[in-house]
């Protein structure tokens, strides 16, 4: 359910380009382009932030929120940020 929430909110709310990979015990949401961070990066220089720094701050906060939720729900979590986007994998332990 938590990965479905991520998928739905990124696709509908932020108009992101993403893909989903499922197996019996895990679900991975890969954001090739996140509409949320795109708007922040577009104006980051106005606030004295480089694009990588803005991504580190905002994407890190997003990813940590999903990591915390997964921990509370006793799920495995893996996440990684890249230049292109990010991925978050949720799995049963």
N, C-alpha and C positions, 0 to 999 in steps of 0.2 A: 504493500500500500504506500509506503513512504517513497519508493522509487516511482510509482505511478503519479504521486503528487508532484514530484520533481518534474517528471515528463510533462504533465498537463500544465503546470504553471509556467514552465519555460516555453512551451509551444504556444500556448494561448495568450498568456500575459505579456511575454517578452518577445514573441515572434522570432524564436530562435530556430536555428538549423540543428537538429539533433537526430540521433539514432538510438535504438534500444536493442540490446542483445540479452536474451533470456536463456537460462538453463534450468534444470530442476531445482537447484539450490541458490541461484543468484540471478540478479538483474542488474545490468549496467546501462546507465544513461550517458551517452557521449554527446557533449555539446560542441559541435563543429564551429558554431558561431552563436554567441550568447547575446541576445538583444538587450539584456540588462546592462552588461558591461560596455557594450558598444556606445551607448549614450554617455556613459561616464568617461570613457576614453576620448570621445570626441571633444569634450570640454576640459580634459585634465590639465592641459597646458595653461588654461586660464587660472588655475589654482596652484601653479608651480609644481605640478606632478608630471613625471614622465609617464608614458603609457604603461610600461612594465610595473612601475611603482603603484599606479592606480589599480591595475589588475591584481597585484599582490595584496593590496589592502582590501578591496571590495570582494574579489573572488575568494580570498582566504576566509573572510567573514562568512560568506555564503557556504563554502565547503565545510567550515567548522560547525556551522549550525546543523547541517545534515549529518556530520560525524557524531555530534552530541545526541541527536535524535536516534541515530542507529544504535549508539551505545545504550541509551535508556531502554530501547526496545530489544536489547540483547542480540543485535544483528552484527555481522561482520561488516566492515566498511573499508574501502580503499578509494582514494581519490588522488587525482593528479591534475595539475594545471600546466598547460603548455601555451605556446604562442598562438596556436589556432583556437584553443578552447579548453575544455576540461572533460574529465570523465569521473563518474562516481559509481562505484559498484557496491551493492548491498547484497549480503548473503546470510543464509542461516549458518549458525556456527556448528 
